[in-house]
Amino acid sequence: MFDFDKVWDRRDDPGDIKYSPVEGVEDAVPLWVADMDFKAPAEVTEALVKASERGIFGYTATDEEYDNLVVAWQEKRHGWAVNPEHILKTPGVVFAISAAIRAFTSEGDSVLVCQPVYPPFTGITLANSRRLVVSELVADENGVYSVDLEDFERKIADNDVKLFIFCSPHNPVGRVWTWKELSAISRICLEHNVIIVSDEIHSDFIYPGNEHIPMATISEEVADICVTCTAPSKTFNLAGLQISNIIVENDDLRNKMKMSLGQTGYGCLNTLSIAAARAAYKYGDKWLDALIAYLDENKAMTESFFAMTDKIVLTPAEGTYLLWLDCRNFGISDKSLEELFLREAGVRLQGGAEFGAGGSGFMRMNIACPSSVLRRALTRINKIL
């Protein structure tokens, strides 16, 4: 019904970041940046064509139907009853997190992140002249990561942390946090008056046996200190259209977010992003279910491949389409590791050092591609093993 096996040639698309050429390397398999090599649902394309055919691209606002579609999606996929009046729209999650940093902290205030983590968390904290505080994730003997709660609380107390930027599910280590973990993390934030910005952009990519729990559903008290960042962009491969839905239940926090967004000069979303998101939330349910099943097969293929070597250890992935590869057994520098994959194997991955503390010696791999492309990449990686 849905053809995820078709290979689309994106190399000639003007400005395509994922397939951008690398000097001295021809035909590298790009499994680095986090966008997918799958066409969005047909209904999304149809909605975009219909909007384009009108030829009029005036200022466009979301409406009650749009909000109800977002609410219905959260209810069906995650059991979260969202009040439509609590939804703010922004051009993207990183844009929203940057606005939250300015809304809830002042220059010089401490903002905490748990590294290794999505690099913009670090970048936008420093760019906004805030003090970055890092609590490093810890991995058990099976490579399963968790938050070091003692270190987490100590870092908050010692640095008077005002804001915690949380990644759930986690990019890049693939964790889908449990109720017990979320409760413990949020309890510490409540006790120390720390606002939680929960980036849940990957929440629709959950593998069987796991369940995404929105941080704001832990309790009413937690919802009161939580800014939840969601978007159709990762789910339906719409990142270039730039649209996200930010859910803030606390009236005071929401008003501060609105003020911060207003200070950027931001007004409204673009016409095409609204049309695409509306169609995705309305018709994309079955497409997504089929996609997750396909990604699960890609994950199983990758797991089987790396199980045959002790040179690369694959971190267990519970969610996202990003895999975290422990390559420390190569015993080489991060720069040399990237060059090894890129120039010797012809596979472009993202270096783990970019994700901060605990990332050195690791590589991140995007498996959201046709299985034939993934198979070709694994065959090439086999050369360096």
HELIX and SHEET records of a PDB file:
HELIX    1   1 ALA A   42  ARG A   54  1                                  13    
HELIX    2   2 GLU A   64  HIS A   78  1                                  15    
HELIX    3   3 PRO A   84  HIS A   86  5                                   3    
HELIX    4   4 VAL A   93  PHE A  104  1                                  12    
HELIX    5   5 PRO A  120  ALA A  127  1                                   8    
HELIX    6   6 LEU A  149  ASN A  159  1                                  11    
HELIX    7   7 TRP A  179  GLU A  191  1                                  13    
HELIX    8   8 MET A  215  THR A  217  5                                   3    
HELIX    9   9 GLU A  220  ALA A  223  1                                   4    
HELIX   10  10 ALA A  239  LEU A  241  5                                   3    
HELIX   11  11 ASP A  251  GLN A  263  1                                  13    
HELIX   12  12 THR A  271  TYR A  283  1                                  13    
HELIX   13  13 ASP A  285  PHE A  306  1                                  22    
HELIX   14  14 ARG A  328  PHE A  330  5                                   3    
HELIX   15  15 ASP A  334  GLU A  339  1                                   6    
HELIX   16  16 LEU A  340  ALA A  345  3                                   6    
HELIX   17  17 GLY A  352  PHE A  355  5                                   4    
HELIX   18  18 SER A  371  LYS A  383  1                                  13    
SHEET    1   A 2 VAL A  29  PRO A  30  0                                        
SHEET    2   A 2 VAL A 347  ARG A 348  1                                        
SHEET    1   B 7 ILE A  87  THR A  90  0                                        
SHEET    2   B 7 SER A 244  VAL A 248 -1                                        
SHEET    3   B 7 CYS A 226  THR A 230 -1                                        
SHEET    4   B 7 ILE A 195  ASP A 199  1                                        
SHEET    5   B 7 VAL A 161  CYS A 167  1                                        
SHEET    6   B 7 SER A 110  VAL A 113  1                                        
SHEET    7   B 7 ARG A 131  VAL A 134  1                                        
SHEET    1   C 2 VAL A 138  ALA A 139  0                                        
SHEET    2   C 2 TYR A 145  SER A 146 -1                                        
SHEET    1   D 4 VAL A 313  LEU A 314  0                                        
SHEET    2   D 4 LEU A 322  ASP A 326 -1                                        
SHEET    3   D 4 PHE A 362  ASN A 366 -1                                        
SHEET    4   D 4 GLN A 350  GLY A 351 -1                                        
END                                                                             
